[in-house]
Amino acid sequence: MKYWRKTLDQDHLKSPRYQVNVLRDRCKGCRFCIEFCPTHALRESAEFNRKGYHPVEADNEKCVNCGLCQMICPDFAISVLSLEKEKAHG
């Protein structure tokens, strides 16, 4: 979904980066995560896994860490990690 409004400091802010990890051999290609991803960061791979399914691939640039793919995956094949260094509290 595209918005016509943008924040004034959009050029100065850097969005956090996330890495979507998919256990390819655990994925059975049910496509639940692809169907419900709000940013369309997931897609079906052209390759097969050991079970003969097309596993999911991720575009990490589009991921916003909503966590929906982790929650909806029936095989627990997806996890999302933050690539930003944690800031020390002090």
TIMI-823767 format. One record per residue: residue number from 1; x negated, y negated, z of N, C-alpha, C, O in turn. Coordinates in steps of 0.02 Angstrom, whole numbers, always signed. Atoms other than C-alpha are relative to their C-alpha. Last residue first. Example, Ala and Ser with C-alpha at 12.3 -4.5 7.8 and 13.67 -1.06 7.14 Angstrom:
// TIMI-823767
<node nr="2" n_px="+42" n_py="+59" n_pz="-3" ca_px="-684" ca_py="+53" ca_pz="+357" c_px="+39" c_py="-55" c_pz="+37" o_px="+14" o_py="-110" o_pz="+45"/>
<node nr="1" n_px="-45" n_py="+59" n_pz="+0" ca_px="-615" ca_py="+225" ca_pz="+390" c_px="-45" c_py="-60" c_pz="+0" o_px="-97" o_py="-59" o_pz="+33"/>
This chain:
// TIMI-823767
<node nr="90" n_px="+47" n_py="+29" n_pz="-48" ca_px="-1151" ca_py="-191" ca_pz="+1529" c_px="+9" c_py="-71" c_pz="+13" o_px="-29" o_py="-100" o_pz="+52"/>
<node nr="89" n_px="-39" n_py="+44" n_pz="-44" ca_px="-1063" ca_py="-66" ca_pz="+1424" c_px="-48" c_py="-31" c_pz="+49" o_px="-91" o_py="+2" o_pz="+78"/>
<node nr="88" n_px="+11" n_py="-11" n_pz="-72" ca_px="-1174" ca_py="+3" ca_pz="+1288" c_px="+41" c_py="-50" c_pz="+40" o_px="+44" o_py="-109" o_pz="+24"/>
<node nr="87" n_px="+31" n_py="+58" n_pz="-35" ca_px="-1102" ca_py="-4" ca_pz="+1114" c_px="-5" c_py="+16" c_pz="+74" o_px="+40" o_py="+45" o_pz="+104"/>
<node nr="86" n_px="-40" n_py="+23" n_pz="-57" ca_px="-1072" ca_py="+161" ca_pz="+1027" c_px="-36" c_py="-55" c_pz="+36" o_px="-97" o_py="-51" o_pz="+48"/>
<node nr="85" n_px="+33" n_py="-13" n_pz="-63" ca_px="-1160" ca_py="+174" ca_pz="+861" c_px="+42" c_py="-28" c_pz="+56" o_px="+69" o_py="-84" o_pz="+51"/>
<node nr="84" n_px="+26" n_py="+60" n_pz="-34" ca_px="-1041" ca_py="+175" ca_pz="+716" c_px="-33" c_py="+21" c_pz="+66" o_px="-11" o_py="+66" o_pz="+100"/>
<node nr="83" n_px="+70" n_py="+8" n_pz="+18" ca_px="-1023" ca_py="+335" ca_pz="+614" c_px="-32" c_py="-62" c_pz="+32" o_px="-92" o_py="-74" o_pz="+24"/>
<node nr="82" n_px="+19" n_py="+69" n_pz="+12" ca_px="-860" ca_py="+386" ca_pz="+698" c_px="-74" c_py="-4" c_pz="-16" o_px="-114" o_py="+30" o_pz="+17"/>
<node nr="81" n_px="+50" n_py="+28" n_pz="-45" ca_px="-814" ca_py="+568" ca_pz="+677" c_px="-14" c_py="-72" c_pz="-18" o_px="-13" o_py="-91" o_pz="-77"/>
<node nr="80" n_px="+24" n_py="+66" n_pz="+21" ca_px="-658" ca_py="+645" ca_pz="+601" c_px="-47" c_py="-27" c_pz="+52" o_px="-30" o_py="-28" o_pz="+112"/>
<node nr="79" n_px="+18" n_py="+44" n_pz="-57" ca_px="-615" ca_py="+830" ca_pz="+613" c_px="-27" c_py="-65" c_pz="-29" o_px="-55" o_py="-66" o_pz="-84"/>
<node nr="78" n_px="+20" n_py="+70" n_pz="+12" ca_px="-526" ca_py="+946" ca_pz="+491" c_px="-17" c_py="-34" c_pz="+66" o_px="+18" o_py="-27" o_pz="+116"/>
<node nr="77" n_px="+57" n_py="+2" n_pz="+45" ca_px="-510" ca_py="+1137" ca_pz="+484" c_px="-28" c_py="-70" c_pz="-9" o_px="-78" o_py="-78" o_pz="-43"/>
<node nr="76" n_px="+51" n_py="+38" n_pz="-37" ca_px="-394" ca_py="+1159" ca_pz="+634" c_px="-65" c_py="-5" c_pz="-41" o_px="-119" o_py="+5" o_pz="-14"/>
<node nr="75" n_px="+58" n_py="-44" n_pz="-10" ca_px="-296" ca_py="+1291" ca_pz="+536" c_px="-57" c_py="-34" c_pz="+37" o_px="-111" o_py="-5" o_pz="+43"/>
<node nr="74" n_px="-19" n_py="-59" n_pz="-38" ca_px="-124" ca_py="+1209" ca_pz="+546" c_px="-59" c_py="+47" c_pz="+15" o_px="-53" o_py="+90" o_pz="+59"/>
<node nr="73" n_px="+33" n_py="-60" n_pz="+28" ca_px="-195" ca_py="+1039" ca_pz="+496" c_px="+17" c_py="+62" c_pz="+41" o_px="-1" o_py="+65" o_pz="+100"/>
<node nr="72" n_px="-46" n_py="-37" n_pz="+44" ca_px="-66" ca_py="+907" ca_pz="+548" c_px="-30" c_py="+64" c_pz="-27" o_px="+7" o_py="+107" o_pz="-51"/>
<node nr="71" n_px="-60" n_py="-24" n_pz="-35" ca_px="-156" ca_py="+836" ca_pz="+700" c_px="+42" c_py="+46" c_pz="-43" o_px="+72" o_py="+93" o_pz="-17"/>
<node nr="70" n_px="+19" n_py="-46" n_pz="-54" ca_px="-328" ca_py="+824" ca_pz="+621" c_px="+62" c_py="+30" c_pz="+33" o_px="+63" o_py="+89" o_pz="+48"/>
<node nr="69" n_px="+23" n_py="-62" n_pz="+31" ca_px="-259" ca_py="+748" ca_pz="+461" c_px="-20" c_py="+51" c_pz="+52" o_px="-8" o_py="+111" o_pz="+42"/>
<node nr="68" n_px="-57" n_py="-39" n_pz="+23" ca_px="-159" ca_py="+620" ca_pz="+561" c_px="-22" c_py="+66" c_pz="-32" o_px="+11" o_py="+118" o_pz="-22"/>
<node nr="67" n_px="-4" n_py="-64" n_pz="-34" ca_px="-310" ca_py="+558" ca_pz="+657" c_px="+56" c_py="+45" c_pz="-24" o_px="+65" o_py="+100" o_pz="+3"/>
<node nr="66" n_px="-67" n_py="-2" n_pz="-30" ca_px="-287" ca_py="+376" ca_pz="+604" c_px="+11" c_py="+66" c_pz="+37" o_px="+53" o_py="+70" o_pz="+81"/>
<node nr="65" n_px="-2" n_py="-39" n_pz="-61" ca_px="-475" ca_py="+367" ca_pz="+579" c_px="+69" c_py="-3" c_pz="+34" o_px="+74" o_py="-14" o_pz="+94"/>
<node nr="64" n_px="-8" n_py="+49" n_pz="-52" ca_px="-472" ca_py="+231" ca_pz="+444" c_px="+8" c_py="+32" c_pz="+69" o_px="+25" o_py="-1" o_pz="+118"/>
<node nr="63" n_px="-24" n_py="-24" n_pz="-65" ca_px="-539" ca_py="+341" ca_pz="+303" c_px="+3" c_py="-57" c_pz="+52" o_px="-44" o_py="-96" o_pz="+58"/>
<node nr="62" n_px="-70" n_py="+17" n_pz="-9" ca_px="-554" ca_py="+258" ca_pz="+132" c_px="+27" c_py="+18" c_pz="+69" o_px="+80" o_py="-5" o_pz="+88"/>
<node nr="61" n_px="-8" n_py="+73" n_pz="+4" ca_px="-744" ca_py="+254" ca_pz="+122" c_px="+72" c_py="-22" c_pz="+14" o_px="+83" o_py="-77" o_pz="+37"/>
<node nr="60" n_px="+12" n_py="+31" n_pz="-65" ca_px="-754" ca_py="+434" ca_pz="+185" c_px="+8" c_py="-76" c_pz="-1" o_px="+19" o_py="-106" o_pz="+52"/>
<node nr="59" n_px="+34" n_py="+61" n_pz="+20" ca_px="-674" ca_py="+503" ca_pz="+27" c_px="-8" c_py="-41" c_pz="+64" o_px="+39" o_py="-74" o_pz="+87"/>
<node nr="58" n_px="-17" n_py="+65" n_pz="-27" ca_px="-630" ca_py="+677" ca_pz="+85" c_px="-41" c_py="-55" c_pz="-31" o_px="-99" o_py="-46" o_pz="-49"/>
<node nr="57" n_px="+58" n_py="+44" n_pz="+0" ca_px="-623" ca_py="+850" ca_pz="+6" c_px="+23" c_py="-69" c_pz="+25" o_px="+82" o_py="-86" o_pz="+19"/>
<node nr="56" n_px="-9" n_py="+72" n_pz="+2" ca_px="-492" ca_py="+983" ca_pz="+43" c_px="-68" c_py="-34" c_pz="-1" o_px="-115" o_py="-11" o_pz="+31"/>
<node nr="55" n_px="+1" n_py="+38" n_pz="-63" ca_px="-513" ca_py="+1167" ca_pz="+4" c_px="+7" c_py="-75" c_pz="-12" o_px="+7" o_py="-98" o_pz="-69"/>
<node nr="54" n_px="+32" n_py="+64" n_pz="+14" ca_px="-454" ca_py="+1253" ca_pz="-156" c_px="+0" c_py="-40" c_pz="+65" o_px="+53" o_py="-63" o_pz="+86"/>
<node nr="53" n_px="-42" n_py="+60" n_pz="+0" ca_px="-415" ca_py="+1429" ca_pz="-97" c_px="-41" c_py="-60" c_pz="-23" o_px="-103" o_py="-59" o_pz="-21"/>
<node nr="52" n_px="-31" n_py="+9" n_pz="+65" ca_px="-500" ca_py="+1594" ca_pz="-141" c_px="+46" c_py="-60" c_pz="-5" o_px="+84" o_py="-66" o_pz="-53"/>
<node nr="51" n_px="-66" n_py="-31" n_pz="-1" ca_px="-539" ca_py="+1649" ca_pz="+37" c_px="+36" c_py="-7" c_pz="-68" o_px="+88" o_py="+24" o_pz="-78"/>
<node nr="50" n_px="+7" n_py="-73" n_pz="-3" ca_px="-725" ca_py="+1614" ca_pz="+15" c_px="+67" c_py="+37" c_pz="-1" o_px="+70" o_py="+95" o_pz="-22"/>
<node nr="49" n_px="+36" n_py="-22" n_pz="-60" ca_px="-690" ca_py="+1435" ca_pz="-42" c_px="-3" c_py="+77" c_pz="+0" o_px="+18" o_py="+109" o_pz="-48"/>
<node nr="48" n_px="-35" n_py="-47" n_pz="-44" ca_px="-645" ca_py="+1384" ca_pz="-220" c_px="-42" c_py="+13" c_pz="+62" o_px="-103" o_py="+9" o_pz="+60"/>
<node nr="47" n_px="+34" n_py="-63" n_pz="-16" ca_px="-706" ca_py="+1231" ca_pz="-313" c_px="+44" c_py="+43" c_pz="+45" o_px="+92" o_py="+19" o_pz="+76"/>
<node nr="46" n_px="-5" n_py="-41" n_pz="+61" ca_px="-599" ca_py="+1093" ca_pz="-392" c_px="-31" c_py="+69" c_pz="+12" o_px="-18" o_py="+116" o_pz="-26"/>
<node nr="45" n_px="+63" n_py="-15" n_pz="+34" ca_px="-574" ca_py="+1015" ca_pz="-221" c_px="+13" c_py="+42" c_pz="-62" o_px="+62" o_py="+79" o_pz="-65"/>
<node nr="44" n_px="+14" n_py="-71" n_pz="+8" ca_px="-405" ca_py="+945" ca_pz="-170" c_px="-64" c_py="+9" c_pz="-40" o_px="-75" o_py="-24" o_pz="-90"/>
<node nr="43" n_px="-20" n_py="-27" n_pz="+65" ca_px="-399" ca_py="+764" ca_pz="-113" c_px="-20" c_py="+74" c_pz="-2" o_px="-60" o_py="+98" o_pz="+39"/>
<node nr="42" n_px="+11" n_py="-72" n_pz="+10" ca_px="-408" ca_py="+666" ca_pz="+48" c_px="+24" c_py="+22" c_pz="-69" o_px="+72" o_py="-5" o_pz="-96"/>
<node nr="41" n_px="+72" n_py="-14" n_pz="-5" ca_px="-431" ca_py="+479" ca_pz="+77" c_px="-16" c_py="+73" c_pz="-14" o_px="-75" o_py="+91" o_pz="-19"/>
<node nr="40" n_px="+17" n_py="-44" n_pz="+57" ca_px="-256" ca_py="+436" ca_pz="+15" c_px="-75" c_py="+14" c_pz="-2" o_px="-106" o_py="+13" o_pz="-55"/>
<node nr="39" n_px="+47" n_py="+37" n_pz="+43" ca_px="-244" ca_py="+294" ca_pz="+142" c_px="-22" c_py="+40" c_pz="-61" o_px="-65" o_py="+17" o_pz="-99"/>
<node nr="38" n_px="-26" n_py="+66" n_pz="+18" ca_px="-86" ca_py="+354" ca_pz="+232" c_px="-47" c_py="-39" c_pz="-46" o_px="-23" o_py="-84" o_pz="-81"/>
<node nr="37" n_px="+54" n_py="+48" n_pz="-13" ca_px="-138" ca_py="+539" ca_pz="+227" c_px="+23" c_py="-70" c_pz="-22" o_px="+38" o_py="-79" o_pz="-81"/>
<node nr="36" n_px="-19" n_py="+48" n_pz="-51" ca_px="+28" ca_py="+636" ca_pz="+230" c_px="-55" c_py="-51" c_pz="+17" o_px="-45" o_py="-92" o_pz="+62"/>
<node nr="35" n_px="-67" n_py="+28" n_pz="+9" ca_px="+20" ca_py="+736" ca_pz="+69" c_px="+13" c_py="-58" c_pz="+48" o_px="+45" o_py="-107" o_pz="+29"/>
<node nr="34" n_px="+1" n_py="+41" n_pz="+60" ca_px="-168" ca_py="+766" ca_pz="+73" c_px="+66" c_py="-37" c_pz="-8" o_px="+68" o_py="-96" o_pz="-26"/>
<node nr="33" n_px="+40" n_py="+59" n_pz="-14" ca_px="-162" ca_py="+827" ca_pz="+253" c_px="-1" c_py="-47" c_pz="-60" o_px="+1" o_py="-108" o_pz="-51"/>
<node nr="32" n_px="-37" n_py="+43" n_pz="-47" ca_px="-19" ca_py="+946" ca_pz="+217" c_px="-38" c_py="-65" c_pz="+12" o_px="-8" o_py="-119" o_pz="+12"/>
<node nr="31" n_px="-11" n_py="+68" n_pz="+24" ca_px="-110" ca_py="+1012" ca_pz="+62" c_px="+42" c_py="-44" c_pz="+46" o_px="+64" o_py="-98" o_pz="+25"/>
<node nr="30" n_px="-72" n_py="+12" n_pz="-9" ca_px="-94" ca_py="+1196" ca_pz="+113" c_px="+21" c_py="-70" c_pz="-23" o_px="+80" o_py="-82" o_pz="-36"/>
<node nr="29" n_px="-28" n_py="+39" n_pz="+55" ca_px="-266" ca_py="+1230" ca_pz="+40" c_px="+74" c_py="-13" c_pz="+5" o_px="+108" o_py="-15" o_pz="-46"/>
<node nr="28" n_px="-38" n_py="-44" n_pz="+44" ca_px="-315" ca_py="+1371" ca_pz="+157" c_px="+36" c_py="-38" c_pz="-55" o_px="+77" o_py="-10" o_pz="-91"/>
<node nr="27" n_px="-56" n_py="+33" n_pz="+35" ca_px="-454" ca_py="+1276" ca_pz="+244" c_px="+34" c_py="+48" c_pz="-47" o_px="+2" o_py="+82" o_pz="-87"/>
<node nr="26" n_px="-60" n_py="-5" n_pz="-42" ca_px="-561" ca_py="+1385" ca_pz="+360" c_px="+61" c_py="-29" c_pz="-35" o_px="+118" o_py="-9" o_pz="-19"/>
<node nr="25" n_px="-22" n_py="-70" n_pz="+0" ca_px="-696" ca_py="+1416" ca_pz="+229" c_px="+60" c_py="+11" c_pz="+45" o_px="+93" o_py="+63" o_pz="+40"/>
<node nr="24" n_px="-25" n_py="-23" n_pz="+65" ca_px="-712" ca_py="+1231" ca_pz="+190" c_px="+26" c_py="+71" c_pz="+2" o_px="+77" o_py="+86" o_pz="-31"/>
<node nr="23" n_px="+28" n_py="-67" n_pz="+1" ca_px="-727" ca_py="+1171" ca_pz="+370" c_px="+29" c_py="+35" c_pz="-61" o_px="+86" o_py="+60" o_pz="-59"/>
<node nr="22" n_px="-47" n_py="-53" n_pz="+17" ca_px="-687" ca_py="+990" ca_pz="+331" c_px="-37" c_py="+66" c_pz="+1" o_px="-88" o_py="+74" o_pz="-33"/>
<node nr="21" n_px="+32" n_py="-65" n_pz="+7" ca_px="-779" ca_py="+845" ca_pz="+412" c_px="+54" c_py="+53" c_pz="-12" o_px="+102" o_py="+58" o_pz="+26"/>
<node nr="20" n_px="-49" n_py="-54" n_pz="-4" ca_px="-711" ca_py="+670" ca_pz="+384" c_px="-37" c_py="+65" c_pz="-13" o_px="-66" o_py="+75" o_pz="-67"/>
<node nr="19" n_px="+17" n_py="-58" n_pz="+41" ca_px="-843" ca_py="+539" ca_pz="+421" c_px="+51" c_py="+54" c_pz="+12" o_px="+61" o_py="+76" o_pz="+69"/>
<node nr="18" n_px="-16" n_py="-66" n_pz="-28" ca_px="-792" ca_py="+368" ca_pz="+484" c_px="-20" c_py="+54" c_pz="-49" o_px="-23" o_py="+43" o_pz="-109"/>
<node nr="17" n_px="+6" n_py="-55" n_pz="+47" ca_px="-851" ca_py="+191" ca_pz="+455" c_px="+11" c_py="+65" c_pz="+36" o_px="-9" o_py="+74" o_pz="+94"/>
<node nr="16" n_px="+35" n_py="-59" n_pz="-25" ca_px="-795" ca_py="+37" ca_pz="+550" c_px="+0" c_py="+56" c_pz="-51" o_px="+46" o_py="+61" o_pz="-92"/>
<node nr="15" n_px="-45" n_py="-51" n_pz="-25" ca_px="-743" ca_py="-115" ca_pz="+448" c_px="-40" c_py="+60" c_pz="+24" o_px="-92" o_py="+76" o_pz="-4"/>
<node nr="14" n_px="+19" n_py="-64" n_pz="+30" ca_px="-866" ca_py="-257" ca_pz="+435" c_px="+44" c_py="+54" c_pz="+30" o_px="+48" o_py="+61" o_pz="+91"/>
<node nr="13" n_px="-9" n_py="-59" n_pz="-40" ca_px="-797" ca_py="-430" ca_pz="+467" c_px="-21" c_py="+62" c_pz="-38" o_px="-12" o_py="+67" o_pz="-99"/>
<node nr="12" n_px="+51" n_py="-2" n_pz="-52" ca_px="-864" ca_py="-588" ca_pz="+387" c_px="+3" c_py="+64" c_pz="+42" o_px="-45" o_py="+81" o_pz="+76"/>
<node nr="11" n_px="+66" n_py="-6" n_pz="+31" ca_px="-771" ca_py="-581" ca_pz="+221" c_px="-56" c_py="+8" c_pz="+51" o_px="-110" o_py="+31" o_pz="+34"/>
<node nr="10" n_px="+8" n_py="-65" n_pz="+33" ca_px="-605" ca_py="-542" ca_pz="+307" c_px="-70" c_py="+9" c_pz="-30" o_px="-97" o_py="+64" o_pz="-29"/>
<node nr="9" n_px="+69" n_py="-21" n_pz="-10" ca_px="-619" ca_py="-693" ca_pz="+422" c_px="-15" c_py="+68" c_pz="-32" o_px="-60" o_py="+104" o_pz="-9"/>
<node nr="8" n_px="+46" n_py="+53" n_pz="+20" ca_px="-462" ca_py="-779" ca_pz="+359" c_px="-73" c_py="+21" c_pz="+6" o_px="-116" o_py="-4" o_pz="-31"/>
<node nr="7" n_px="+24" n_py="+39" n_pz="-56" ca_px="-358" ca_py="-621" ca_pz="+365" c_px="-52" c_py="-51" c_pz="-24" o_px="-85" o_py="-40" o_pz="-74"/>
<node nr="6" n_px="+66" n_py="-22" n_pz="-23" ca_px="-272" ca_py="-566" ca_pz="+207" c_px="-22" c_py="-44" c_pz="+57" o_px="-4" o_py="-103" o_pz="+60"/>
<node nr="5" n_px="+31" n_py="+41" n_pz="-52" ca_px="-90" ca_py="-575" ca_pz="+153" c_px="-67" c_py="+30" c_pz="+18" o_px="-75" o_py="+91" o_pz="+21"/>
<node nr="4" n_px="+17" n_py="+63" n_pz="+30" ca_px="-32" ca_py="-501" ca_pz="-13" c_px="-35" c_py="-46" c_pz="+49" o_px="-70" o_py="-93" o_pz="+29"/>
<node nr="3" n_px="-31" n_py="+57" n_pz="-33" ca_px="-35" ca_py="-326" ca_pz="+54" c_px="-23" c_py="-64" c_pz="-34" o_px="-80" o_py="-68" o_pz="-57"/>
<node nr="2" n_px="+39" n_py="+61" n_pz="+4" ca_px="-70" ca_py="-170" ca_pz="-46" c_px="+39" c_py="-57" c_pz="+31" o_px="+100" o_py="-63" o_pz="+22"/>
<node nr="1" n_px="-42" n_py="+58" n_pz="+0" ca_px="+0" ca_py="+0" ca_pz="+0" c_px="-45" c_py="-62" c_pz="+0" o_px="-92" o_py="-65" o_pz="+39"/>
